């Protein structure tokens, strides 16, 4: 997929996608991809495969038996979840370590995991959901890496996502959502993921312009952001569900199933974080 010409003219670099992840993206797009193929690909990169095994053995997953190989991890967690974790590790590694970025990656990891698990229970592609959650704020990381001080100052003056985007366009000529979508494209992710990342700051009333899959991903992401990543909103779940119910109906998600799946996943992830 081509990057928008106006982004090419900006002096803002997108980090290159590691070759293993380029191949991983192609493999996950193949409906006949097998566990053996996925494990073999990840294990060609020793640093990546050891990081995946270490992550799978963390308290976040609460496995009763320690896994020793990527193949075992896939057997316990499934292909989409392990592929998503591999992408998360690669994405973190593509940027210089920084306390400013750490909070972005922490949210990305939780959001991606939650979205993938919820999607799996709703007949939505869990790989699309996991990577959408993972890359949702990736454009912020690009802007941090481009001009850390100026972006930190800009972000600290705005709480609302739409206002942040407007300020980014004024300061840098591009919003983090547009940069995140471009990063998704350059890293070989699907158009559905790129469009979900691009449309995320828009008001739900504007989501009607998007394809159904994108709208489902946006709705799942909105639920995770509100109930798992925003303490103020999470304190009033009834209000959150009141706003989400019409969106769920509009995009063809069975509301009760969506609500139950989201509450289960958020409760489980909240529990493991508190234990950690």
GIPECOR-V591118 format. One record per residue. PHI is phi in whole degrees, 0 to 359 (* if undefined). OMEGA is omega in whole degrees, -180 to 180 (999 if undefined). D_LAST is the distance of its C-alpha to the last C-alpha in Angstrom with 2 decimals. Layout:
phi | omega | d_last
PHI | OMEGA | D_LAST
PHI | OMEGA | D_LAST
This chain:
phi | omega | d_last
* | -177 | 39.91
272 | 177 | 41.49
274 | -179 | 39.90
305 | -177 | 41.63
305 | -178 | 44.52
295 | 177 | 43.58
285 | 179 | 40.22
296 | -177 | 42.09
278 | 179 | 44.16
275 | 180 | 41.24
272 | 180 | 40.32
233 | -175 | 36.63
274 | 170 | 35.37
265 | 179 | 33.05
295 | -180 | 31.15
289 | 178 | 32.57
281 | 176 | 30.77
303 | -174 | 30.10
302 | 180 | 32.70
298 | -179 | 30.29
285 | 174 | 28.80
300 | 180 | 32.38
294 | -180 | 33.14
296 | 179 | 29.91
299 | 178 | 30.87
296 | -180 | 34.34
294 | -179 | 33.08
290 | 177 | 30.86
278 | -180 | 33.96
269 | -177 | 35.92
296 | -179 | 35.90
263 | 178 | 36.88
301 | -178 | 33.98
252 | 176 | 32.83
303 | -179 | 29.67
299 | -180 | 31.67
296 | -178 | 32.68
295 | 180 | 29.20
299 | -179 | 27.75
299 | -180 | 30.85
295 | -179 | 30.54
298 | -177 | 26.92
285 | 174 | 27.78
288 | 178 | 30.69
250 | -172 | 28.27
298 | -179 | 26.72
295 | -180 | 24.23
294 | -177 | 23.10
293 | 179 | 22.98
291 | 177 | 20.95
293 | 178 | 18.36
295 | 180 | 18.37
298 | 179 | 17.98
298 | -180 | 15.09
294 | 180 | 13.27
299 | 180 | 14.38
276 | -178 | 12.98
285 | -178 | 9.37
299 | -178 | 6.70
303 | -176 | 7.85
259 | 175 | 11.11
56 | 179 | 10.71
291 | -179 | 14.16
285 | -178 | 16.01
238 | 179 | 17.99
292 | 177 | 17.21
266 | -177 | 19.26
250 | -176 | 21.62
226 | 175 | 23.29
299 | -180 | 23.02
303 | 178 | 25.48
296 | 179 | 23.26
300 | 179 | 20.34
294 | -179 | 22.88
297 | -179 | 24.08
278 | -170 | 20.74
254 | -178 | 19.61
93 | -175 | 23.04
294 | -176 | 24.87
297 | -177 | 23.91
291 | 180 | 20.14
289 | 176 | 20.54
297 | 178 | 23.24
297 | 178 | 21.10
297 | 180 | 18.33
296 | 177 | 21.25
296 | 179 | 22.61
299 | -180 | 19.41
296 | 178 | 19.38
295 | -180 | 23.11
294 | 177 | 22.93
302 | -176 | 20.52
288 | -178 | 22.84
280 | -179 | 25.93
241 | 177 | 25.29
296 | 179 | 25.28
298 | -178 | 21.94
199 | 177 | 21.74
301 | 179 | 19.44
297 | -178 | 21.39
277 | -174 | 20.46
302 | -179 | 16.75
293 | 176 | 16.16
297 | -178 | 18.53
291 | 178 | 16.77
298 | 178 | 13.31
295 | -179 | 15.25
299 | -179 | 17.34
298 | -180 | 14.73
292 | -179 | 13.33
298 | -179 | 16.97
298 | -180 | 18.42
298 | -179 | 16.22
297 | -179 | 16.81
297 | 179 | 20.48
297 | -179 | 21.08
291 | 179 | 19.80
294 | -178 | 21.81
302 | -178 | 24.81
301 | -179 | 24.95
274 | -175 | 25.60
242 | -179 | 28.26
62 | 172 | 30.40
249 | -176 | 29.37
302 | -177 | 28.82
293 | 178 | 25.06
292 | 176 | 25.70
299 | -177 | 27.40
295 | -178 | 24.68
298 | -177 | 21.79
288 | 175 | 23.85
299 | 179 | 25.02
296 | -178 | 21.53
293 | -175 | 20.74
265 | -174 | 24.02
308 | -178 | 24.27
249 | -176 | 23.85
298 | 178 | 24.91
296 | 175 | 28.18
298 | 180 | 26.50
297 | 178 | 25.32
298 | -180 | 28.95
290 | 174 | 30.30
301 | -178 | 27.93
295 | -179 | 29.10
288 | -178 | 32.68
207 | -171 | 32.90
304 | -175 | 29.72
294 | -177 | 31.37
294 | -179 | 33.44
288 | 179 | 30.71
298 | 178 | 28.25
295 | -179 | 31.12
298 | -175 | 32.04
294 | -177 | 28.63
289 | -178 | 28.13
267 | -178 | 31.39
226 | 176 | 30.58
261 | -176 | 28.06
286 | -177 | 29.81
299 | -180 | 29.22
294 | 178 | 32.96
293 | 176 | 33.94
300 | -180 | 31.58
299 | 179 | 33.31
297 | 179 | 36.72
293 | 178 | 36.02
296 | -179 | 34.79
297 | 179 | 38.02
294 | -175 | 40.08
277 | -172 | 38.45
242 | -179 | 37.86
85 | -178 | 40.02
201 | 178 | 37.17
268 | 178 | 34.09
296 | -180 | 30.57
292 | 177 | 30.90
293 | 177 | 34.10
294 | 178 | 32.64
298 | 178 | 29.59
297 | 178 | 32.09
295 | 178 | 34.16
296 | 177 | 31.22
303 | 180 | 30.53
298 | -176 | 34.24
290 | 178 | 34.47
264 | 171 | 31.50
81 | 179 | 33.28
278 | -172 | 31.28
289 | 178 | 33.32
298 | 179 | 35.30
300 | 179 | 33.29
292 | -180 | 30.08
301 | -179 | 32.03
291 | 178 | 33.73
294 | 179 | 30.56
294 | 180 | 29.07
296 | -173 | 32.49
274 | -172 | 32.90
305 | -179 | 29.44
285 | -177 | 30.56
291 | 175 | 33.71
295 | 180 | 34.34
307 | 179 | 34.06
297 | 180 | 37.84
271 | -178 | 38.19
293 | -178 | 36.16
300 | 179 | 39.31
285 | -175 | 40.64
269 | 176 | 37.98
293 | -175 | 38.17
300 | -180 | 36.70
300 | 180 | 33.85
297 | -180 | 32.88
295 | 177 | 33.06
295 | 179 | 30.80
296 | 179 | 28.18
296 | -179 | 28.57
292 | 177 | 28.23
297 | 179 | 25.03
297 | 179 | 23.62
296 | 179 | 24.83
295 | -180 | 23.07
294 | 179 | 19.65
300 | -176 | 20.26
287 | -170 | 21.39
266 | -176 | 18.96
244 | -172 | 15.62
241 | 180 | 16.34
229 | -174 | 18.87
301 | -178 | 17.97
296 | 180 | 21.72
290 | -178 | 22.69
297 | 180 | 19.86
287 | 178 | 21.19
228 | -176 | 24.41
300 | -180 | 23.73
300 | 179 | 27.38
295 | 179 | 28.68
299 | -178 | 26.46
290 | 175 | 27.82
299 | -180 | 31.31
283 | -177 | 31.26
276 | -175 | 29.76
301 | 179 | 32.12
297 | 178 | 35.25
296 | 180 | 33.47
300 | 179 | 32.29
298 | -178 | 35.87
297 | -176 | 37.37
263 | 176 | 35.45
85 | 174 | 35.97
270 | 175 | 32.51
292 | -168 | 32.86
299 | -178 | 31.30
297 | 179 | 30.14
294 | 178 | 28.57
298 | -179 | 26.89
297 | -178 | 25.58
296 | -180 | 24.33
299 | -178 | 22.65
295 | -179 | 20.93
296 | 178 | 19.77
298 | -177 | 18.42
295 | -179 | 16.51
296 | 179 | 15.15
297 | -180 | 14.18
296 | -179 | 12.36
289 | 175 | 10.45
299 | -179 | 9.80
296 | -179 | 8.54
293 | 178 | 6.01
292 | 179 | 4.94
294 | 178 | 5.37
292 | -180 | 3.79
292 | 999 | 0.00
